[in-house]
Amino acid sequence: VPISRHSLRAYEAARTAQDAIFPKWMRARPDFQKVFPRFCADGRQAEDELTISAFEKDPLERTSEDCRYITKWMRQADAMKTLTRKTITKLAMRRVRLITVEKNRDVFHQGDVGDAFYMIFDGGPVDVIVDGVCVTQLHAPASFGELSLITGGPRLATIRAAARTRSRNASRASSV
């Protein structure tokens, strides 16, 4: 998408205003970056790091801020778009964990009992394999495994990490 002169001027004006409100020395402080990641030069990266940190905590030790980061990230997945923010927050506060699956390792196998669903956090993609044939690949923030979790039926596919992948999962005991 080409950048117009108008949008470039607006961006420069916003950066100048941001510099006037929060000087560079202040934005460089780690405590400032944690509280106001969107005002940092690399705010997206800071927010991702806070989200990862929140996922890695024991669910019983998560703060409301941790749940806010997790909830914001979870709302990106199609499977979550029909759920209310309150329901997603409940999921974030329960046994939602960040797991790492190494390349060529299976997350689960076709026919397994569905005890959790997963959302790709980063890395990936994962291969969806049905009857030994790779039918598609999923990329972040895609989710998989929710159908078996809801119906209690067997897994309809094997999911294999095509590259090192971090996913978050929620087990049947923790689902809402």
C-alpha positions as CSV (number, residue, x, y, z in Angstrom):
1,V,0.0,0.0,0.0
2,P,1.6,3.3,-1.0
3,I,2.0,5.9,1.7
4,S,0.5,9.3,0.9
5,R,2.2,12.5,1.9
6,H,-0.8,13.2,4.1
7,S,-0.4,9.9,6.1
8,L,3.3,10.5,6.3
9,R,2.8,14.0,7.7
10,A,0.2,12.6,10.2
11,Y,2.7,9.9,11.3
12,E,5.4,12.5,11.8
13,A,3.1,14.8,13.7
14,A,2.1,11.9,16.0
15,R,5.7,11.0,16.6
16,T,6.6,14.6,17.4
17,A,3.7,14.8,19.8
18,Q,4.7,11.5,21.4
19,D,8.3,12.8,21.8
20,A,6.9,15.9,23.5
21,I,4.7,14.0,25.9
22,F,7.1,11.1,26.6
23,P,10.8,12.0,26.0
24,K,13.0,9.3,24.5
25,W,14.9,8.8,27.8
26,M,11.6,8.0,29.5
27,R,10.4,5.6,26.7
28,A,13.8,3.7,27.0
29,R,13.1,2.8,30.7
30,P,12.1,-0.9,31.1
31,D,9.4,0.0,33.6
32,F,7.9,2.5,31.2
33,Q,8.0,-0.1,28.4
34,K,6.1,-2.6,30.5
35,V,3.3,-0.2,31.5
36,F,3.1,1.6,28.1
37,P,4.3,-0.8,25.4
38,R,2.4,1.0,22.6
39,F,4.4,4.2,23.2
40,C,7.7,2.5,22.7
41,A,9.6,2.5,19.5
42,D,9.1,-1.3,19.3
43,G,5.8,-1.5,21.2
44,R,4.5,-4.5,19.3
45,Q,7.6,-6.6,20.3
46,A,7.3,-5.4,23.9
47,E,3.6,-6.4,23.9
48,D,4.4,-9.8,22.5
49,E,7.0,-10.4,25.2
50,L,4.5,-9.5,27.9
51,T,2.0,-11.9,26.3
52,I,4.6,-14.7,26.3
53,S,5.4,-13.9,29.9
54,A,1.8,-14.1,30.8
55,F,1.3,-17.5,29.0
56,E,4.3,-18.9,30.8
57,K,3.0,-18.1,34.3
58,D,1.2,-20.7,36.3
59,P,-2.5,-19.9,35.7
60,L,-3.1,-19.5,39.5
61,E,-0.4,-16.7,39.6
62,R,-1.7,-14.7,36.6
63,T,-2.6,-11.1,37.2
64,S,-5.5,-9.3,35.6
65,E,-3.0,-7.6,33.3
66,D,-1.6,-11.0,32.3
67,C,-5.2,-12.2,31.4
68,R,-5.7,-9.0,29.4
69,Y,-2.7,-9.8,27.2
70,I,-3.7,-13.4,26.8
71,T,-7.4,-12.5,26.1
72,K,-6.3,-9.9,23.5
73,W,-4.1,-12.5,21.7
74,M,-6.8,-15.2,21.9
75,R,-9.4,-13.0,20.3
76,Q,-7.4,-13.2,17.0
77,A,-8.3,-16.8,16.3
78,D,-11.5,-17.6,14.3
79,A,-12.6,-20.2,16.9
80,M,-12.6,-17.4,19.6
81,K,-14.5,-14.7,17.6
82,T,-17.9,-16.1,18.5
83,L,-17.1,-16.1,22.3
84,T,-17.6,-13.2,24.5
85,R,-14.7,-11.3,26.0
86,K,-15.8,-12.6,29.5
87,T,-15.7,-16.2,28.3
88,I,-12.3,-15.8,26.7
89,T,-11.0,-14.1,29.9
90,K,-12.3,-17.1,31.9
91,L,-10.3,-19.4,29.6
92,A,-7.2,-17.2,30.0
93,M,-7.5,-17.3,33.8
94,R,-7.8,-21.1,33.9
95,R,-5.4,-23.8,32.7
96,V,-4.3,-22.2,29.5
97,R,-0.7,-23.1,28.9
98,L,2.0,-22.3,26.4
99,I,3.6,-25.5,25.0
100,T,6.4,-26.0,22.6
101,V,6.3,-28.7,19.9
102,E,9.6,-29.4,18.1
103,K,9.7,-29.9,14.3
104,N,8.3,-33.1,13.0
105,R,6.7,-34.0,16.4
106,D,3.0,-34.7,16.6
107,V,0.7,-32.6,18.8
108,F,-1.9,-35.4,18.7
109,H,-2.9,-38.3,16.4
110,Q,-6.0,-39.0,14.4
111,G,-8.3,-41.2,16.5
112,D,-7.0,-39.9,19.9
113,V,-9.5,-38.8,22.5
114,G,-9.9,-35.0,22.4
115,D,-8.9,-33.6,25.8
116,A,-7.6,-30.1,24.7
117,F,-7.7,-27.6,22.0
118,Y,-4.8,-25.6,20.7
119,M,-4.0,-22.2,19.2
120,I,-0.7,-21.6,17.4
121,F,1.1,-18.8,19.1
122,D,4.2,-18.5,17.0
123,G,6.6,-20.6,14.9
124,G,4.8,-23.2,12.8
125,P,3.1,-23.9,10.6
126,V,1.5,-27.2,11.6
127,D,0.5,-29.9,9.1
128,V,-3.0,-31.3,9.2
129,I,-2.8,-35.0,8.2
130,V,-5.8,-37.1,7.5
131,D,-5.4,-40.8,6.8
132,G,-1.6,-40.2,6.2
133,V,-2.1,-37.4,3.7
134,C,-1.2,-33.7,4.5
135,V,-4.4,-31.8,3.6
136,T,-3.4,-28.3,4.7
137,Q,-1.2,-26.2,6.9
138,L,-2.2,-23.9,9.7
139,H,-0.4,-20.7,10.7
140,A,-0.7,-18.4,13.8
141,P,-3.2,-17.6,15.2
142,A,-5.1,-20.6,13.9
143,S,-6.7,-23.0,16.3
144,F,-7.3,-26.8,16.1
145,G,-8.7,-29.6,18.1
146,E,-11.8,-27.7,19.4
147,L,-14.3,-30.1,17.7
148,S,-13.1,-33.2,19.6
149,L,-13.0,-31.2,22.8
150,I,-16.6,-30.1,22.4
151,T,-18.1,-33.3,21.0
152,G,-16.0,-35.8,23.0
153,G,-15.4,-37.7,19.8
154,P,-12.0,-38.9,18.4
155,R,-9.6,-36.6,16.7
156,L,-10.3,-36.3,13.0
157,A,-6.7,-35.6,12.0
158,T,-3.1,-35.8,13.1
159,I,-1.4,-32.4,13.8
160,R,2.3,-32.3,13.2
161,A,4.7,-29.4,13.7
162,A,6.3,-28.5,10.3
163,A,8.7,-26.3,12.3
164,R,9.3,-25.6,16.0
165,T,5.9,-24.2,17.2
166,R,4.6,-22.7,20.3
167,S,0.9,-23.2,20.9
168,R,-1.3,-22.5,23.8
169,N,-3.7,-25.2,24.9
170,A,-6.8,-25.4,27.1
171,S,-7.8,-28.8,28.4
172,R,-11.3,-30.2,28.9
173,A,-11.0,-29.5,32.7
174,S,-10.3,-25.9,32.0
175,S,-12.7,-25.2,29.1
176,V,-15.8,-23.1,29.8
